Amino acid sequence: MAKKQDKKIEAKNQEPEAKRPRYVLRLFVAGTNRKSLRAMQNLKKLLSEEMEGQYELEIIDIYQQPIFAKSGQIVAAPTLIKELPPPLRKLVGDLSDTEKVLAGLDLEPRE
């Protein structure tokens, strides 16, 4: 009987995670300039506060890996690309306006 209860509890704990979309994000930066560093800090803060455990983040330096900038059609840095869930979105800048970034990611701010 205890095993059945444990399985029900585990299933309940897993349901919210399965319903939450998983975000795949790529942040393209240009070296360690001020805007790129600010974008990384702002994004990491926002993700830890709003999307803990719901995302994969890849940070790509276009100076070190220019082929990724070309294939991603990056014309300015820093640029954040939301690949998943659809639709694909591109946000350019230091990501300091939290409301705009959340809107670009199709999220509502937590209160």
C-alpha positions in Angstrom: 0.0 0.0 0.0 2.8 2.4 0.9 4.4 1.8 -2.6 1.2 2.8 -4.4 1.0 6.0 -2.3 4.7 6.8 -3.0 4.1 6.4 -6.8 1.1 8.7 -6.6 3.1 11.3 -4.8 6.0 11.0 -7.3 3.5 11.4 -10.2 2.0 14.5 -8.7 5.5 16.0 -8.2 6.4 15.3 -11.8 3.2 16.7 -13.4 4.0 20.4 -13.1 7.4 19.9 -14.5 6.1 18.0 -17.5 3.5 20.8 -18.2 6.1 23.6 -18.1 7.7 24.3 -21.4 11.5 23.8 -21.7 13.2 26.9 -23.1 16.3 26.6 -25.3 18.1 30.0 -25.4 21.3 31.2 -27.1 23.0 34.4 -26.1 25.4 35.8 -28.7 27.9 38.2 -27.2 30.9 40.1 -28.7 33.8 39.3 -26.4 33.8 40.8 -22.9 32.6 44.3 -23.8 30.4 46.2 -21.3 27.1 45.5 -23.1 27.9 41.8 -23.5 28.8 41.4 -19.8 25.7 43.4 -18.7 23.5 41.2 -21.0 24.9 38.0 -19.4 24.4 39.3 -15.9 20.8 40.5 -16.6 19.9 37.3 -18.3 21.3 35.0 -15.6 19.5 37.0 -12.9 16.2 36.9 -14.8 16.5 33.2 -15.5 17.3 32.3 -11.9 14.3 34.4 -10.7 11.7 33.6 -13.3 12.6 30.3 -15.0 14.6 28.2 -12.5 15.1 24.7 -14.0 13.1 25.4 -17.2 15.8 26.4 -19.6 19.0 25.5 -21.4 21.3 28.5 -22.0 24.2 28.5 -24.4 26.5 31.6 -24.5 28.3 32.1 -27.8 31.2 34.6 -28.3 30.9 35.6 -31.9 34.6 36.7 -31.9 35.7 33.2 -31.0 33.0 31.4 -33.1 32.0 33.6 -36.0 30.5 30.7 -37.9 27.6 30.6 -35.4 26.9 34.3 -35.9 26.7 33.8 -39.6 24.4 30.7 -39.3 22.2 32.4 -36.7 22.0 35.5 -38.9 23.3 37.7 -36.0 23.8 41.3 -37.1 24.2 42.9 -33.6 25.5 41.7 -30.2 24.4 41.0 -27.6 21.5 39.0 -29.1 19.3 36.5 -27.3 17.6 33.9 -29.4 14.7 31.8 -28.0 14.7 28.7 -30.1 12.2 26.6 -28.2 9.3 26.7 -27.6 8.1 28.2 -30.9 7.9 30.8 -32.2 11.6 31.7 -32.6 12.3 35.1 -31.1 15.4 37.4 -31.2 16.0 40.1 -28.6 18.9 42.6 -29.1 20.5 44.7 -26.4 21.7 44.3 -22.8 18.4 42.8 -21.7 18.0 45.3 -18.9 14.3 45.8 -19.4 12.9 42.8 -17.6 9.3 43.3 -18.8 10.3 43.4 -22.4 12.6 40.4 -22.1 9.8 38.4 -20.4 7.3 39.5 -23.1 9.8 38.4 -25.8 10.1 35.0 -24.1 6.3 34.8 -23.9 6.4 34.8 -20.1 4.5 36.8 -17.5 6.4 38.2 -14.5 6.0 36.4 -11.2 4.6 38.6 -8.5 
